[in-house]
Amino acid sequence: MEPEYLESIPVSLIGGSGYTGGELIRLISSHPNFKLMEIVANRSAGKKVEEVFPHLRHLNLTTFINFEDLDFSKAKLIFCALPHATSQEIIKKIPSGIKIIDLSADFRLSDTNAYEKWYKTEHIAKELQKHAVYGLSEFYRTEIEKAKIIACTGCNAAASLFPLLPLLKRKIIDISHVTISLGAGVSGAGRVAKDNIIHSEVSEGTKPYNVGTHRHIAELNQEFSKVQSKKIDVTLIPHLLPQNRGIIVSIPLDYNANSIHEALNDYYRNEAFVIVLPIGNIPATHHVRGSNYCHIGVVEDNNSKRCILFSAIDNLVKGSSGQAIQNANISFGIDETAGLLESPIFP
């Protein structure tokens, strides 16, 4: 039985002035079943949305408000797009009965000790962790439908999991170590000004960052452990790309390309947003830019017994805000593609 409020589900947004907040406003405003009620952004409270996001001027939206002024009675769903540590503090104050889609890292790790280890901060909402599910849409639909808190994945984790998880789940591959080389656009670092991501520091070059210490390794460890009995040692090599959006992942495997491609193609055959390219085709970030699509490629190495997996997503959409909308659709029994079929922007 469909929910009686299916045609107009009232939603509010907390943390509306960052990049993911801006994408959520854009996507929710064109969603056929969601009605955006209130937008919290304490630093921009009192400003009109168009002052912070001029590209959304045509939507004629309301002003940003402080969290203290949020009327919880107006929403059945709240998107929370705050930084880690801040998010759990706020979510603790949201009344029960309101579904929460959290875009931070605060509820992604089921082991709160692992969270404290990787994020170097105390988890102050441990009692809520048992109500949270990991929001990788294509893998946890049943859990997402029932969850009070849906913890959206890290963008780099999602881009790495899409090509690998089906192979591990179906025991197509059996590995003890995986090397993931990844390039990410600078918007993944957020909207707050930092010396290392200003234009003159990033343009005309690329550089590795957080090698061996990237926090999304914790998510990879968690998800890999669910589908393979032995531990997989993860080497993640992230690179900062001189572009605004996009993640591109490269993963070498000691397996035949045809068998890997066939397995991935079969697994994602009926998925709307994950597209396995013809064998030999390599995805590119500008082919998914601004969209909720993930492109996966499988290419034979110079040794036919080896292959290289590739995946590409837009970190702000499929890696964050689009994934959040997709999870909200699942949660409310709406068509999973609602509000998300926008084609990629090219060039």
C-alpha positions as CSV (number, residue, x, y, z in Angstrom):
1,M,0.0,0.0,0.0
2,E,1.4,3.4,-1.0
3,P,1.8,6.1,1.6
4,E,-1.2,8.5,1.6
5,Y,1.2,11.5,1.4
6,L,3.1,10.1,-1.6
7,E,2.3,13.1,-3.8
8,S,3.7,15.7,-1.5
9,I,6.2,14.6,1.2
10,P,7.3,17.6,3.3
11,V,11.1,17.7,3.8
12,S,13.5,20.0,5.5
13,L,17.3,20.5,5.0
14,I,19.9,21.1,7.7
15,G,23.2,22.4,6.4
16,G,22.0,24.1,3.2
17,S,24.8,26.4,2.4
18,G,27.6,24.0,1.4
19,Y,28.1,22.2,-1.9
20,T,26.0,19.2,-1.0
21,G,23.4,21.4,0.5
22,G,23.2,23.4,-2.8
23,E,22.8,20.2,-4.7
24,L,20.1,18.9,-2.4
25,I,18.2,22.2,-2.9
26,R,18.5,21.9,-6.6
27,L,17.4,18.2,-6.7
28,I,14.6,18.5,-4.1
29,S,13.1,21.5,-5.8
30,S,12.5,19.6,-9.0
31,H,11.4,16.3,-7.3
32,P,7.8,15.3,-8.1
33,N,7.1,14.0,-4.6
34,F,9.1,16.2,-2.3
35,K,8.2,19.7,-1.0
36,L,11.0,21.7,0.5
37,M,9.8,23.4,3.7
38,E,12.7,24.9,5.6
39,I,16.4,25.2,5.0
40,V,18.8,25.5,8.0
41,A,22.2,27.2,7.5
42,N,23.3,29.0,10.7
43,R,26.1,30.9,9.1
44,S,23.8,32.2,6.4
45,A,20.6,32.6,8.5
46,G,18.5,35.5,7.3
47,K,20.0,35.4,3.8
48,K,17.9,34.4,0.8
49,V,19.0,31.2,-0.9
50,E,19.7,33.2,-4.1
51,E,22.3,35.3,-2.2
52,V,24.3,32.1,-1.4
53,F,23.5,30.2,-4.6
54,P,22.8,32.7,-7.4
55,H,22.3,29.8,-9.8
56,L,19.1,28.8,-7.9
57,R,17.5,32.3,-8.2
58,H,14.8,31.1,-10.5
59,L,13.4,28.8,-7.7
60,N,12.2,31.8,-5.6
61,L,13.1,30.0,-2.4
62,T,12.8,31.2,1.2
63,T,15.5,32.5,3.4
64,F,17.9,30.3,5.4
65,I,17.1,29.9,9.1
66,N,18.9,29.0,12.3
67,F,18.5,25.4,13.6
68,E,16.8,26.8,16.7
69,D,14.0,28.1,14.5
70,L,13.4,24.8,12.7
71,D,9.8,23.6,13.0
72,F,10.0,19.8,13.2
73,S,6.2,19.5,12.8
74,K,6.6,20.6,9.2
75,A,8.7,17.7,7.9
76,K,8.4,13.9,7.6
77,L,12.0,13.7,6.3
78,I,15.1,15.7,7.1
79,F,18.3,15.8,5.1
80,C,21.3,16.6,7.2
81,A,24.3,17.9,5.2
82,L,26.6,18.9,8.0
83,P,30.3,18.0,8.7
84,H,31.1,15.0,10.8
85,A,30.9,15.5,14.5
86,T,28.5,18.4,14.0
87,S,25.9,16.1,12.4
88,Q,25.5,13.7,15.3
89,E,25.1,16.5,17.8
90,I,22.2,17.9,15.7
91,I,20.6,14.6,14.9
92,K,20.3,13.8,18.6
93,K,17.9,16.7,18.8
94,I,15.6,15.6,16.0
95,P,12.3,14.1,17.3
96,S,11.7,10.4,16.8
97,G,9.2,9.7,14.0
98,I,11.1,11.9,11.4
99,K,13.2,10.0,9.0
100,I,16.8,11.2,8.6
101,I,19.1,11.1,5.6
102,D,22.6,12.0,6.9
103,L,25.3,13.0,4.5
104,S,28.1,13.1,7.0
105,A,30.4,10.3,8.2
106,D,28.9,10.1,11.7
107,F,26.7,7.0,11.2
108,R,28.4,5.2,8.4
109,L,30.5,3.0,10.6
110,S,28.5,0.5,12.6
111,D,31.4,0.2,15.0
112,T,31.6,3.5,16.9
113,N,35.1,2.6,18.1
114,A,36.2,2.5,14.5
115,Y,34.6,5.9,14.0
116,E,36.5,7.3,16.9
117,K,39.8,5.8,15.6
118,W,39.5,7.1,12.1
119,Y,37.8,10.5,12.8
120,K,39.7,11.3,16.0
121,T,36.6,12.5,17.8
122,E,34.2,11.0,20.3
123,H,30.9,9.5,19.0
124,I,28.3,11.2,21.2
125,A,25.2,9.5,19.7
126,K,26.1,5.8,20.1
127,E,22.5,5.0,21.1
128,L,21.4,6.1,17.7
129,Q,23.9,4.0,15.7
130,K,21.8,0.9,16.0
131,H,19.1,2.7,14.1
132,A,21.3,3.6,11.2
133,V,22.0,1.7,8.0
134,Y,24.8,2.2,5.4
135,G,23.2,4.1,2.5
136,L,24.7,2.4,-0.6
137,S,21.4,2.3,-2.4
138,E,21.9,-0.6,-4.8
139,F,23.1,-2.9,-2.0
140,Y,20.9,-2.1,1.0
141,R,17.4,-1.4,-0.3
142,T,15.6,-3.6,2.3
143,E,17.5,-2.0,5.2
144,I,17.0,1.5,3.8
145,E,13.2,1.0,3.6
146,K,13.0,0.3,7.3
147,A,15.7,2.6,8.7
148,K,15.2,5.7,10.9
149,I,18.7,7.0,10.0
150,I,20.2,6.4,6.5
151,A,23.9,7.2,6.5
152,C,25.0,8.1,3.0
153,T,28.4,6.8,2.0
154,G,31.6,8.6,1.5
155,C,32.0,9.6,-2.2
156,N,35.3,7.9,-2.6
157,A,34.1,4.8,-0.9
158,A,31.0,4.6,-3.2
159,A,33.1,5.0,-6.3
160,S,35.4,2.1,-5.1
161,L,32.6,-0.2,-3.9
162,F,30.5,-0.1,-7.0
163,P,33.0,-2.1,-9.2
164,L,34.3,-4.4,-6.4
165,L,31.3,-5.4,-4.2
166,P,29.4,-7.5,-6.8
167,L,32.5,-9.5,-7.5
168,L,33.2,-10.2,-3.8
169,K,29.5,-10.9,-3.0
170,R,29.2,-13.5,-5.8
171,K,32.7,-14.8,-5.0
172,I,33.9,-14.1,-8.5
173,I,37.1,-12.9,-7.0
174,D,39.0,-14.0,-3.9
175,I,41.6,-11.4,-2.9
176,S,43.6,-10.5,0.2
177,H,44.9,-7.2,-1.0
178,V,43.4,-4.5,-3.3
179,T,45.0,-1.3,-4.6
180,I,42.7,1.5,-5.5
181,S,44.1,4.5,-7.3
182,L,41.6,7.4,-7.2
183,G,41.3,10.9,-8.5
184,A,38.8,13.4,-7.0
185,G,37.7,16.9,-7.8
186,V,38.3,19.7,-5.2
187,S,34.6,20.1,-4.3
188,G,35.0,17.0,-2.2
189,A,36.9,19.1,0.3
190,G,33.9,21.3,0.9
191,R,33.1,24.9,0.4
192,V,35.1,26.4,3.3
193,A,38.2,28.2,2.0
194,K,41.4,26.3,2.6
195,D,44.9,27.2,1.4
196,N,45.5,23.8,-0.2
197,I,42.4,23.9,-2.4
198,I,42.4,27.5,-3.7
199,H,42.8,27.8,-7.5
200,S,46.5,28.6,-7.6
201,E,47.3,25.6,-5.4
202,V,45.3,23.1,-7.4
203,S,45.3,24.2,-11.1
204,E,47.8,23.0,-13.6
205,G,48.8,20.0,-11.6
206,T,47.7,17.0,-9.5
207,K,49.0,15.5,-6.3
208,P,48.3,12.5,-4.0
209,Y,46.8,13.3,-0.6
210,N,46.0,11.4,2.6
211,V,47.8,8.3,1.4
212,G,47.4,5.5,3.9
213,T,45.2,7.6,6.1
214,H,42.1,8.4,4.1
215,R,39.1,8.0,6.3
216,H,37.0,6.3,3.6
217,I,39.3,3.3,4.1
218,A,37.2,2.5,7.2
219,E,34.1,2.2,5.0
220,L,35.9,-0.1,2.6
221,N,37.1,-2.3,5.4
222,Q,33.6,-2.5,6.8
223,E,31.9,-3.4,3.6
224,F,34.5,-5.8,2.4
225,S,34.3,-7.7,5.7
226,K,30.6,-8.3,5.2
227,V,31.1,-10.1,1.9
228,Q,34.5,-11.9,2.3
229,S,35.4,-14.0,5.4
230,K,39.1,-13.0,5.3
231,K,40.4,-9.5,5.7
232,I,41.2,-7.5,2.6
233,D,44.2,-5.2,2.9
234,V,43.3,-1.9,1.2
235,T,45.8,0.4,-0.3
236,L,44.0,3.6,-1.3
237,I,45.9,6.2,-3.3
238,P,43.8,9.4,-3.6
239,H,44.8,12.2,-6.0
240,L,43.5,15.7,-6.0
241,L,42.4,16.6,-9.5
242,P,42.4,20.2,-10.9
243,Q,38.7,20.1,-11.5
244,N,35.5,20.9,-9.5
245,R,33.6,17.7,-9.7
246,G,34.1,14.0,-10.3
247,I,35.8,10.9,-9.1
248,I,37.7,8.4,-11.3
249,V,38.8,5.0,-9.8
250,S,41.3,2.5,-11.2
251,I,41.7,-1.0,-9.7
252,P,44.0,-3.7,-11.1
253,L,42.9,-7.3,-10.7
254,D,44.6,-10.6,-11.5
255,Y,41.5,-11.9,-13.3
256,N,40.4,-12.3,-16.9
257,A,38.6,-9.2,-18.2
258,N,35.8,-11.1,-20.0
259,S,34.8,-13.0,-16.9
260,I,34.9,-9.8,-14.7
261,H,32.9,-7.8,-17.3
262,E,30.3,-10.5,-17.7
263,A,29.8,-10.7,-13.9
264,L,29.4,-6.9,-13.5
265,N,27.1,-6.7,-16.5
266,D,24.9,-9.4,-15.0
267,Y,24.8,-7.9,-11.6
268,Y,23.9,-4.4,-12.7
269,R,21.7,-5.4,-15.6
270,N,18.5,-4.0,-14.1
271,E,20.0,-1.0,-12.2
272,A,19.0,2.4,-13.4
273,F,22.0,4.4,-12.3
274,V,25.0,2.0,-12.6
275,I,26.0,1.4,-16.2
276,V,28.6,-1.2,-17.2
277,L,30.3,0.0,-20.4
278,P,31.1,-2.3,-23.3
279,I,34.3,-4.2,-22.5
280,G,37.4,-2.1,-23.3
281,N,35.6,1.2,-22.8
282,I,37.1,3.5,-20.1
283,P,34.7,5.9,-18.2
284,A,35.4,9.6,-17.7
285,T,34.3,12.0,-15.0
286,H,32.9,14.4,-17.6
287,H,30.6,11.7,-18.9
288,V,28.7,11.6,-15.5
289,R,29.1,15.2,-14.4
290,G,26.0,16.6,-12.7
291,S,24.2,13.2,-12.8
292,N,23.4,10.3,-10.5
293,Y,25.0,7.8,-12.8
294,C,28.0,5.6,-12.2
295,H,29.9,4.3,-15.2
296,I,32.0,1.2,-14.8
297,G,34.6,0.0,-17.3
298,V,36.6,-3.3,-17.6
299,V,39.8,-3.3,-19.7
300,E,42.2,-6.1,-20.4
301,D,45.8,-5.5,-19.3
302,N,48.7,-6.4,-21.5
303,N,48.6,-9.8,-19.8
304,S,45.2,-11.4,-20.7
305,K,45.1,-13.0,-17.2
306,R,44.8,-9.5,-15.7
307,C,42.4,-6.6,-16.1
308,I,41.8,-3.1,-14.8
309,L,38.5,-2.0,-13.3
310,F,37.4,1.7,-13.7
311,S,34.5,3.6,-12.2
312,A,33.4,7.3,-12.5
313,I,30.8,9.2,-10.5
314,D,30.0,12.8,-9.7
315,N,31.1,13.2,-6.1
316,L,28.3,15.7,-5.3
317,V,25.5,13.7,-6.9
318,K,25.9,9.9,-7.0
319,G,28.5,10.3,-4.3
320,S,26.4,12.4,-2.0
321,S,23.2,14.4,-2.7
322,G,21.9,12.3,-5.5
323,Q,22.5,9.2,-3.5
324,A,20.6,10.9,-0.6
325,I,17.6,11.5,-2.8
326,Q,17.7,8.0,-4.1
327,N,17.7,6.6,-0.6
328,A,14.8,8.9,0.3
329,N,12.9,7.5,-2.7
330,I,13.5,4.0,-1.5
331,S,12.6,4.9,2.1
332,F,9.2,6.3,1.1
333,G,8.3,3.7,-1.5
334,I,8.7,6.2,-4.4
335,D,10.1,5.2,-7.8
336,E,13.8,5.1,-7.2
337,T,14.6,7.3,-10.2
338,A,12.2,10.1,-9.2
339,G,13.9,13.5,-9.5
340,L,17.2,11.9,-10.6
341,L,17.0,11.2,-14.3
342,E,18.8,14.4,-15.3
343,S,21.3,13.6,-18.1
344,P,25.0,14.4,-17.4
345,I,26.2,17.8,-18.4
346,F,28.7,17.8,-21.3
347,P,31.2,19.3,-22.0
